[in-house]
Amino acid sequence: MFNGFSKETADFFWELGFHNERPWFQEHKEEFERVLHGPFRELAHACYDELSRRCPDMDFRVHLSRIYRDARRLFGRGPFHDHLWFTITPAGAGGYGPSFWFEIGAADYSYGLGLWAPTAAAMEAFRRAVAANPAAFERLVRQIAPMRGFALHGEEFRRPKGSFNEVIDPWYNRKYLDYGTRRDHDALLYSPALPAQMAEDCEKLMPLCRFMLEATRTAPAPKAEKR
């Protein structure tokens, strides 16, 4: 049961930033489980349960990140991440479709909906779906515009892929999409009410999620890497 994070959570992240090494982490592994990993895992499953209850026709999958970095991608950094994240993904998203996400670090946390690492084919399928009915997509964007603290992010193309209007263009001309809210550690983060608030916001984003899901399903699956 999720009872909230604590100020000790931020303290652990800050300390890990100064001592990003295995001996220190092994000495503080019990603290990691108590103040960070335990509440993080409980939050992920509480959000999954609440969102599934609110959207019973959807079949979700939940995935939690690990604190350990991929040893092949350290690039001189320590072996541990300075943040944790989880995703709640509709079945059929195929690894490149939409996901709801949550991320926490030492100073802030964020959550929202995104096409995090879409293939070029998936983003092209998304743009085709927008172009096929721009009025319908504009209605979706206007529905979520009043969500307080939420904003659109994602790297933009240097050369726009097309132009419709000031509402659609910011969505149409990005390499990936991230619509979410970023907050300093606050009372909500420390509260058992966080899963319900996140699920409520994700439910508001569900029509957009369904649009993204249907659009990206038409994209060809990425080819498996050769070994």
Secondary structure in CASP SS format (residue, H / E / C, confidence):
PFRMAT SS
TARGET T0000
AUTHOR 0000-0000-0000
METHOD secondary structure of the structure
MODEL  1
M C 1.00
F C 1.00
N C 1.00
G C 1.00
F C 1.00
S C 1.00
K H 1.00
E H 1.00
T H 1.00
A H 1.00
D H 1.00
F H 1.00
F H 1.00
W H 1.00
E H 1.00
L H 1.00
G H 1.00
F H 1.00
H C 1.00
N C 1.00
E C 1.00
R H 1.00
P H 1.00
W H 1.00
F H 1.00
Q H 1.00
E H 1.00
H C 1.00
K H 1.00
E H 1.00
E H 1.00
F H 1.00
E H 1.00
R H 1.00
V H 1.00
L H 1.00
H H 1.00
G H 1.00
P H 1.00
F H 1.00
R H 1.00
E H 1.00
L H 1.00
A H 1.00
H H 1.00
A H 1.00
C H 1.00
Y H 1.00
D H 1.00
E H 1.00
L H 1.00
S H 1.00
R H 1.00
R H 1.00
C C 1.00
P C 1.00
D C 1.00
M C 1.00
D C 1.00
F E 1.00
R E 1.00
V E 1.00
H E 1.00
L E 1.00
S C 1.00
R C 1.00
I C 1.00
Y E 1.00
R C 1.00
D C 1.00
A H 1.00
R H 1.00
R H 1.00
L C 1.00
F C 1.00
G C 1.00
R C 1.00
G C 1.00
P C 1.00
F E 1.00
H C 1.00
D C 1.00
H E 1.00
L E 1.00
W E 1.00
F E 1.00
T E 1.00
I E 1.00
T E 1.00
P E 1.00
A C 1.00
G C 1.00
A C 1.00
G C 1.00
G C 1.00
Y C 1.00
G C 1.00
P C 1.00
S E 1.00
F E 1.00
W E 1.00
F E 1.00
E E 1.00
I E 1.00
G E 1.00
A C 1.00
A C 1.00
D E 1.00
Y E 1.00
S E 1.00
Y E 1.00
G E 1.00
L E 1.00
G E 1.00
L E 1.00
W C 1.00
A C 1.00
P C 1.00
T C 1.00
A H 1.00
A H 1.00
A H 1.00
M H 1.00
E H 1.00
A H 1.00
F H 1.00
R H 1.00
R H 1.00
A H 1.00
V H 1.00
A H 1.00
A H 1.00
N C 1.00
P H 1.00
A H 1.00
A H 1.00
F H 1.00
E H 1.00
R H 1.00
L H 1.00
V H 1.00
R H 1.00
Q H 1.00
I H 1.00
A C 1.00
P C 1.00
M C 1.00
R C 1.00
G C 1.00
F E 1.00
A E 1.00
L E 1.00
H E 1.00
G C 1.00
E C 1.00
E E 1.00
F C 1.00
R C 1.00
R C 1.00
P C 1.00
K C 1.00
G C 1.00
S C 1.00
F C 1.00
N C 1.00
E C 1.00
V C 1.00
I C 1.00
D H 1.00
P H 1.00
W H 1.00
Y H 1.00
N C 1.00
R E 1.00
K C 1.00
Y C 1.00
L E 1.00
D E 1.00
Y E 1.00
G E 1.00
T E 1.00
R E 1.00
R E 1.00
D E 1.00
H C 1.00
D C 1.00
A C 1.00
L C 1.00
L C 1.00
Y C 1.00
S C 1.00
P C 1.00
A C 1.00
L H 1.00
P H 1.00
A H 1.00
Q H 1.00
M H 1.00
A H 1.00
E H 1.00
D H 1.00
C H 1.00
E H 1.00
K H 1.00
L H 1.00
M H 1.00
P H 1.00
L H 1.00
C H 1.00
R H 1.00
F H 1.00
M H 1.00
L H 1.00
E H 1.00
A H 1.00
T H 1.00
R C 1.00
T C 1.00
A C 1.00
P C 1.00
A C 1.00
P C 1.00
K C 1.00
A C 1.00
E C 1.00
K C 1.00
R C 1.00
END
